């Protein structure tokens, strides 16, 4: 029988023995000191032999404190420490909330901070002030005409005044 996430969580609540020993409490953050993913977020394997399910460790501590949260919602950190599992540093949020947090805290790779960027802020200024046709600018900067249009109407490179 395949378990839902809520059933997995209910099973976890009744047997947390190995979970709490993987947390190092500091004055502020509770740090997950066991397995982490490539982004630094801790995870914990739940077992229902022979099946295994991975849960993010901060999600589990939040749910222990606040009840089950389905995967349509994220659990966001206020401390910007990916391996922190302190429920006081966690809150429920959406993907949009997460993106807005990242933008406000300067963690988004926008503009020239993005390694794949083809344009500079000076290029964007030139494109916005230019009277050249979009197709000519697209050829000059090796980008698509749609990108030129998005820059001109402010849906791309919004942060450049």
C-alpha positions as CSV (number, residue, x, y, z in Angstrom):
1,X,0.0,0.0,0.0
2,X,1.4,3.4,-1.0
3,X,1.4,5.9,1.8
4,X,0.5,9.6,1.5
5,X,2.8,12.2,2.8
6,X,0.5,12.8,5.7
7,X,0.5,9.0,6.5
8,X,4.3,9.1,6.4
9,X,4.4,12.0,8.8
10,X,1.9,10.4,11.2
11,X,4.1,7.3,11.3
12,X,7.2,9.6,11.9
13,X,5.4,11.4,14.8
14,X,5.1,8.1,16.7
15,X,8.8,7.2,16.2
16,X,11.3,10.1,16.2
17,X,14.1,8.3,18.0
18,X,16.9,8.9,15.5
19,X,15.7,12.3,14.4
20,X,16.6,14.5,17.4
21,X,20.1,13.2,17.8
22,X,21.0,14.8,14.4
23,X,20.4,18.3,15.6
24,X,22.9,20.6,17.3
25,X,21.2,23.4,19.1
26,X,23.0,26.8,19.3
27,X,21.8,30.1,20.8
28,X,20.0,30.9,17.6
29,X,19.8,28.1,15.0
30,X,19.2,24.4,15.5
31,X,21.6,23.0,13.0
32,X,21.0,19.7,11.2
33,X,24.3,17.8,11.3
34,X,23.3,14.8,9.3
35,X,22.6,14.3,5.6
36,X,22.2,17.4,3.4
37,X,21.3,18.0,-0.2
38,X,23.5,20.0,-2.6
39,X,21.8,23.3,-1.5
40,X,22.7,22.6,2.2
41,X,19.2,21.6,3.3
42,X,19.0,18.7,5.7
43,X,16.9,15.6,4.9
44,X,15.7,12.7,6.9
45,X,14.7,9.3,5.5
46,X,11.5,7.7,6.8
47,X,11.1,4.0,6.4
48,X,8.1,1.8,5.9
49,X,9.9,-1.4,4.9
50,X,10.8,-1.9,2.1
51,X,9.8,1.7,1.2
52,X,11.7,4.9,2.0
53,X,10.6,8.5,1.7
54,X,12.9,11.6,2.1
55,X,11.6,14.6,3.9
56,X,13.5,17.9,4.4
57,X,14.4,18.1,8.1
58,X,13.2,21.6,8.5
59,X,9.8,20.6,7.2
60,X,9.6,17.8,9.7
61,X,10.4,20.1,12.7
62,X,7.9,22.7,11.5
63,X,5.2,20.1,11.1
64,X,5.9,18.6,14.6
65,X,5.3,22.1,16.0
66,X,2.4,23.2,13.7
67,X,0.8,20.1,12.2
68,X,1.0,18.6,8.7
69,X,1.7,20.9,5.7
70,X,1.2,19.5,2.2
71,X,3.8,19.9,-0.5
72,X,1.9,22.7,-2.3
73,X,3.4,24.9,0.5
74,X,7.0,25.5,1.3
75,X,8.6,25.9,4.7
76,X,10.7,29.1,4.6
77,X,13.7,30.1,6.8
78,X,13.9,33.6,8.4
79,X,17.5,33.0,9.3
80,X,18.9,32.1,5.8
81,X,20.6,29.1,7.2
82,X,19.6,26.1,5.0
83,X,20.4,23.5,7.6
84,X,18.5,25.3,10.4
85,X,15.6,23.3,11.8
86,X,14.6,25.7,14.6
87,X,10.7,26.0,14.4
88,X,11.0,29.6,15.6
89,X,13.0,30.4,12.4
90,X,10.5,28.7,10.0
91,X,7.2,29.7,8.5
92,X,4.8,28.4,5.9
93,X,4.9,30.1,2.5
94,X,4.4,29.8,-1.3
95,X,6.9,29.6,-4.1
96,X,6.3,33.3,-4.7
97,X,7.0,34.2,-1.1
98,X,10.3,32.3,-1.4
99,X,11.3,34.1,-4.5
100,X,10.4,37.5,-3.0
101,X,12.4,36.6,0.1
102,X,15.4,35.7,-2.1
103,X,15.0,39.0,-4.1
104,X,14.8,41.1,-0.9
105,X,17.8,39.4,0.6
106,X,19.9,39.7,-2.6
107,X,20.1,35.9,-3.2
108,X,18.6,35.9,-6.7
109,X,21.1,35.7,-9.5
110,X,19.7,38.5,-11.5
111,X,21.3,40.7,-14.1
112,X,25.1,40.4,-14.4
113,X,25.2,38.1,-11.3
114,X,23.8,35.4,-13.5
115,X,26.6,33.4,-15.1
116,X,24.5,32.9,-18.3
117,X,23.8,36.6,-18.8
118,X,24.4,38.0,-22.3
119,X,23.8,41.7,-21.5
120,X,25.2,44.2,-19.2
121,X,23.3,47.0,-17.4
122,X,24.8,49.4,-20.0
123,X,23.4,47.3,-22.8
124,X,20.0,47.4,-21.2
125,X,20.2,51.2,-20.8
126,X,21.2,51.4,-24.5
127,X,18.3,49.1,-25.6
128,X,15.7,51.1,-23.6
129,X,16.9,54.5,-25.0
130,X,17.5,53.3,-28.6
131,X,15.3,54.2,-31.5
132,X,16.6,51.2,-33.5
133,X,14.1,48.5,-34.4
134,X,13.9,45.5,-32.0
135,X,15.1,43.0,-34.7
136,X,18.2,45.2,-35.3
137,X,19.0,45.4,-31.5
138,X,18.4,41.6,-31.2
139,X,21.0,41.0,-33.9
140,X,23.4,43.5,-32.4
141,X,23.3,41.9,-28.9
142,X,22.7,38.3,-30.0
143,X,19.5,37.9,-28.2
144,X,15.9,37.2,-29.4
145,X,13.5,40.0,-30.4
146,X,11.2,38.9,-27.6
147,X,13.9,39.6,-25.1
148,X,14.4,43.1,-26.5
149,X,10.6,43.7,-26.2
150,X,10.6,42.4,-22.6
151,X,13.5,44.8,-21.7
152,X,11.8,47.7,-23.3
153,X,8.4,47.1,-21.6
154,X,10.0,46.4,-18.2
155,X,9.2,42.7,-17.8
156,X,12.9,41.8,-17.9
157,X,15.7,43.6,-16.2
158,X,13.1,45.3,-13.9
159,X,15.7,46.2,-11.4
160,X,17.5,48.5,-13.8
161,X,16.0,52.0,-13.8
